[in-house]
Amino acid sequence: MWIFLVLIYGIFKGIREVCKKKAMQFSSPLEILLVYSIISFLLVTPDFKNALGLEPHFYAAIAFKSFVIFIAWIFSFIAIKKLPISLYGVLDLSRVLFATFLGVTVLGETMSIFQISGLILVCLGLVGLKFSPKTQVNCNTLQLTPQTQSPEQKNQRAAVYILMAFISCALNAISGLMDKILMQKINSSQLQCWYMMFLVLFYILYAIFTKQKVSIKNTLKNKWVWLLSILFVAADRALFLANADPQSRITVMTLIKQSGCIVVILAGKFVFKEKNILHKAICAVIIIAGIFLGAHV
């Protein structure tokens, strides 16, 4: 059952990446993050009665997890806005490396020959991305023009966005580690409700301190933000329940989560009409093969 729940999370996660890209055609990253977090929190408030009674140190731990995701989301939203969705989808698979490292070193999980072979395939797929045909990042998307930016400067800017994607992956891996630890001691309602509440507070404070203009009214009209919120709440509940299963392991769960890259690669081709999809798709197939091999438990 926990494998099925993680698979649901992975597919919903892939759909969410597409929704983020579409949502940012109508709203800024901060507007989406703030409103999306508020809606998600409101969706879980009916379950708040089951979230009470935590010991003080758990509130601190959940607040730290929320702060980690707060930073991760800012970086990921900027990266996904600036980079092709198919490229971001494959880059996002690097979180499997960070999560596997944490699972082995922190939780003491062991990896079978199947998990090791699966991880090797995932790594090969990621390395293959490095040798892909040069990705042409749209100048308008990057808000650059040939007159004001040289090709070298454009490549440097693209490298910054790729680095942001990798940092987001590392932070998400830390959050996943905390999920596994916390779900052995508290219930899914307690984690999800307080996690969402802290996220809302962080984004409100961020909006206040940065003095960025936020139009909540217009953002509420963005249908993609509503879909994002529903998918986020459903996916996270499935993931928290999977983490609560004593038999679940981070090293395997992280591999299965990456099933969402299929959705992202297909969306890059059929929704956003991106080019150079074939090489990315081949890399994704190698990675997916590693996921299936690694999921052999």
C-alpha positions as CSV (number, residue, x, y, z in Angstrom):
1,M,0.0,0.0,0.0
2,W,2.8,2.5,0.8
3,I,4.3,2.0,-2.6
4,F,0.9,2.7,-4.2
5,L,0.6,5.9,-2.1
6,V,4.0,7.1,-3.1
7,L,3.2,6.4,-6.7
8,I,0.1,8.6,-6.4
9,Y,2.3,11.3,-4.9
10,G,4.8,11.1,-7.8
11,I,2.1,11.4,-10.5
12,F,0.4,14.3,-8.7
13,K,3.8,15.9,-8.3
14,G,4.4,15.7,-12.1
15,I,1.0,17.3,-12.8
16,R,1.7,20.0,-10.2
17,E,4.9,21.0,-12.1
18,V,2.8,21.5,-15.2
19,C,0.2,23.5,-13.2
20,K,3.0,25.8,-11.8
21,K,4.3,26.6,-15.3
22,K,0.7,27.4,-16.5
23,A,-0.1,29.4,-13.4
24,M,2.9,31.6,-13.9
25,Q,1.5,32.7,-17.2
26,F,-1.0,34.7,-15.2
27,S,0.5,35.4,-11.8
28,S,3.9,36.0,-10.2
29,P,5.7,33.3,-8.3
30,L,5.1,35.0,-4.9
31,E,1.4,35.5,-5.7
32,I,1.0,31.8,-6.5
33,L,3.0,30.6,-3.5
34,L,1.1,32.8,-1.1
35,V,-2.4,32.2,-2.4
36,Y,-1.7,28.5,-3.1
37,S,-0.5,28.0,0.5
38,I,-3.5,29.8,1.9
39,I,-6.0,27.8,-0.1
40,S,-4.2,24.6,0.8
41,F,-4.3,25.5,4.5
42,L,-8.0,26.2,4.3
43,L,-8.5,22.8,2.7
44,V,-7.0,21.1,5.7
45,T,-8.6,23.2,8.4
46,P,-11.6,20.8,8.8
47,D,-9.1,18.3,10.1
48,F,-7.5,20.7,12.6
49,K,-9.3,19.0,15.5
50,N,-7.0,16.0,15.0
51,A,-3.9,18.2,14.9
52,L,-3.9,19.4,18.5
53,G,-2.0,18.2,21.5
54,L,1.6,18.2,20.1
55,E,4.6,18.6,22.5
56,P,6.5,21.9,22.0
57,H,9.5,20.4,20.3
58,F,7.3,19.0,17.5
59,Y,6.1,22.5,16.7
60,A,9.7,23.6,16.3
61,A,10.5,20.7,14.1
62,I,7.5,21.2,11.8
63,A,8.3,25.0,11.7
64,F,11.8,24.1,10.5
65,K,10.5,21.7,7.9
66,S,8.1,24.5,6.7
67,F,11.0,26.9,6.4
68,V,13.0,24.4,4.4
69,I,10.1,24.0,1.9
70,F,9.5,27.8,2.0
71,I,13.0,28.3,0.5
72,A,12.8,25.2,-1.7
73,W,9.6,26.5,-3.3
74,I,10.9,29.9,-4.0
75,F,13.9,28.5,-5.8
76,S,11.9,25.9,-7.7
77,F,9.2,28.4,-8.8
78,I,11.9,30.7,-10.2
79,A,13.7,27.8,-11.9
80,I,10.5,26.4,-13.4
81,K,9.5,29.8,-14.7
82,K,12.8,30.4,-16.5
83,L,13.7,26.9,-17.7
84,P,11.9,24.6,-20.2
85,I,9.5,22.3,-18.2
86,S,11.0,19.1,-19.7
87,L,14.5,20.2,-18.6
88,Y,13.3,21.1,-15.2
89,G,11.6,17.8,-14.9
90,V,14.7,15.8,-15.5
91,L,16.8,18.1,-13.2
92,D,14.3,17.6,-10.5
93,L,15.2,13.9,-10.5
94,S,18.5,14.7,-8.9
95,R,16.7,14.8,-5.5
96,V,16.9,11.0,-5.6
97,L,20.7,11.3,-5.0
98,F,20.3,13.7,-2.0
99,A,17.5,11.6,-0.5
100,T,19.3,8.3,-0.9
101,F,22.4,9.8,0.8
102,L,20.3,11.0,3.7
103,G,18.4,7.7,4.0
104,V,21.6,5.7,4.2
105,T,23.7,8.1,6.4
106,V,21.0,9.4,8.8
107,L,18.4,6.6,9.0
108,G,20.9,3.7,8.5
109,E,18.8,2.2,5.6
110,T,20.5,-0.5,3.6
111,M,20.3,-0.9,-0.1
112,S,19.8,-4.2,-1.9
113,I,21.4,-5.0,-5.2
114,F,18.2,-3.9,-6.9
115,Q,18.2,-0.5,-5.2
116,I,21.9,0.0,-6.0
117,S,21.3,-1.0,-9.6
118,G,18.3,1.3,-9.8
119,L,20.3,4.2,-8.3
120,I,23.1,3.7,-10.9
121,L,20.5,3.9,-13.7
122,V,19.1,7.0,-12.3
123,C,22.5,8.6,-12.1
124,L,23.3,7.5,-15.7
125,G,20.1,9.2,-16.8
126,L,21.1,12.4,-15.0
127,V,24.6,12.3,-16.4
128,G,23.1,11.8,-19.9
129,L,21.4,15.1,-19.5
130,K,24.7,16.8,-19.4
131,F,25.6,15.6,-22.9
132,S,22.2,16.5,-24.4
133,P,22.0,18.9,-27.3
134,K,22.4,22.5,-26.1
135,T,19.2,23.6,-24.6
136,Q,17.9,26.8,-26.1
137,V,16.3,28.8,-23.3
138,N,13.8,31.3,-24.7
139,C,15.1,34.9,-24.3
140,N,11.7,36.3,-23.6
141,T,11.2,33.7,-20.8
142,L,14.5,34.8,-19.3
143,Q,13.6,38.4,-19.8
144,L,16.8,39.0,-21.8
145,T,17.3,40.3,-25.3
146,P,20.2,39.7,-27.7
147,Q,21.0,43.4,-27.7
148,T,21.5,43.6,-24.0
149,Q,22.9,40.1,-23.2
150,S,25.7,38.1,-24.8
151,P,25.4,34.4,-25.3
152,E,27.9,33.9,-22.5
153,Q,25.8,36.0,-20.2
154,K,22.6,34.1,-21.1
155,N,24.4,30.8,-20.4
156,Q,25.5,32.1,-17.0
157,R,21.9,33.2,-16.2
158,A,20.6,29.7,-17.2
159,A,23.3,28.1,-15.0
160,V,22.0,30.1,-12.1
161,Y,18.5,28.8,-12.6
162,I,19.8,25.2,-12.9
163,L,21.6,25.7,-9.7
164,M,18.4,26.9,-8.0
165,A,16.7,23.7,-9.2
166,F,19.4,21.6,-7.6
167,I,19.3,23.5,-4.3
168,S,15.5,23.0,-4.3
169,C,16.0,19.3,-4.8
170,A,18.5,19.1,-1.8
171,L,16.1,21.0,0.4
172,N,13.2,18.8,-0.6
173,A,15.3,15.7,0.3
174,I,15.8,17.2,3.8
175,S,12.1,17.8,4.1
176,G,11.5,14.2,3.1
177,L,13.8,12.9,5.8
178,M,12.0,15.0,8.4
179,D,8.6,13.6,7.1
180,K,9.9,10.0,7.8
181,I,11.1,10.9,11.2
182,L,8.1,12.9,12.3
183,M,5.5,10.5,11.0
184,Q,6.8,7.8,13.4
185,K,5.7,10.0,16.3
186,I,2.8,12.1,15.2
187,N,-0.2,11.7,12.9
188,S,-0.7,12.9,9.3
189,S,-3.2,15.6,10.4
190,Q,-0.8,17.1,12.9
191,L,2.0,17.3,10.4
192,Q,-0.1,18.6,7.5
193,C,-2.1,21.2,9.3
194,W,0.8,22.8,11.2
195,Y,3.1,22.5,8.2
196,M,0.6,24.4,6.1
197,M,0.0,27.1,8.7
198,F,3.7,27.8,9.1
199,L,4.1,28.0,5.3
200,V,1.4,30.6,5.1
201,L,3.1,32.7,7.9
202,F,6.5,32.5,6.1
203,Y,5.1,33.7,2.8
204,I,3.1,36.5,4.4
205,L,6.3,37.7,6.2
206,Y,8.3,37.3,3.0
207,A,5.7,39.4,1.1
208,I,5.8,42.1,3.8
209,F,9.6,42.3,4.0
210,T,10.3,42.3,0.3
211,K,7.4,44.7,-0.4
212,Q,6.4,42.9,-3.5
213,K,3.1,43.6,-5.0
214,V,0.6,40.8,-4.5
215,S,-2.9,40.8,-6.0
216,I,-4.8,38.1,-4.1
217,K,-8.0,38.9,-5.9
218,N,-6.5,38.4,-9.4
219,T,-4.6,35.3,-8.3
220,L,-7.8,33.7,-6.9
221,K,-9.1,33.9,-10.5
222,N,-6.2,31.8,-11.7
223,K,-7.7,28.3,-12.0
224,W,-4.3,26.7,-12.0
225,V,-3.6,27.9,-8.5
226,W,-6.8,26.1,-7.3
227,L,-5.7,22.9,-9.0
228,L,-2.3,23.3,-7.5
229,S,-3.7,23.5,-4.0
230,I,-6.0,20.5,-4.4
231,L,-3.2,18.3,-5.9
232,F,-0.8,19.5,-3.2
233,V,-3.1,18.6,-0.3
234,A,-4.0,15.2,-1.8
235,A,-0.4,14.3,-2.7
236,D,1.1,15.3,0.7
237,R,-1.6,13.3,2.6
238,A,-0.7,10.2,0.5
239,L,3.0,10.8,1.2
240,F,2.6,11.3,4.9
241,L,0.5,8.1,5.2
242,A,3.2,6.2,3.3
243,N,5.8,7.6,5.7
244,A,3.8,6.4,8.6
245,D,4.2,2.8,7.4
246,P,7.1,1.2,9.3
247,Q,8.0,-0.8,6.3
248,S,8.5,2.3,4.0
249,R,12.0,3.4,3.2
250,I,13.3,6.8,2.0
251,T,15.7,5.2,-0.4
252,V,12.9,3.4,-2.2
253,M,10.2,6.1,-1.8
254,T,12.5,8.7,-3.4
255,L,13.0,6.5,-6.5
256,I,9.2,6.0,-6.9
257,K,8.4,9.7,-6.4
258,Q,10.3,10.4,-9.6
259,S,7.6,8.7,-11.7
260,G,6.2,12.2,-12.1
261,C,8.9,13.0,-14.6
262,I,6.9,11.1,-17.2
263,V,4.1,13.6,-16.9
264,V,6.5,16.5,-17.1
265,I,8.3,15.2,-20.2
266,L,5.0,14.5,-22.0
267,A,3.7,18.0,-21.0
268,G,6.9,19.6,-22.4
269,K,6.2,17.9,-25.8
270,F,2.4,18.2,-26.1
271,V,1.4,21.2,-23.9
272,F,4.4,23.6,-24.2
273,K,5.6,22.4,-27.6
274,E,9.2,22.3,-26.5
275,K,12.0,21.0,-28.8
276,N,14.9,18.6,-28.1
277,I,12.4,16.4,-26.2
278,L,13.7,13.1,-27.6
279,H,17.0,13.2,-25.7
280,K,15.3,14.2,-22.5
281,A,12.8,11.4,-23.0
282,I,15.6,8.8,-23.5
283,C,17.2,10.1,-20.2
284,A,13.8,9.8,-18.5
285,V,13.3,6.2,-19.7
286,I,16.7,5.2,-18.3
287,I,15.7,6.9,-15.0
288,I,12.3,5.3,-14.9
289,A,13.9,1.9,-15.5
290,G,16.0,2.6,-12.4
291,I,12.9,3.5,-10.5
292,F,11.2,0.2,-11.3
293,L,14.3,-1.7,-10.5
294,G,14.9,0.2,-7.2
295,A,11.2,-0.3,-6.2
296,H,11.8,-4.1,-6.0
297,V,11.4,-4.7,-2.3
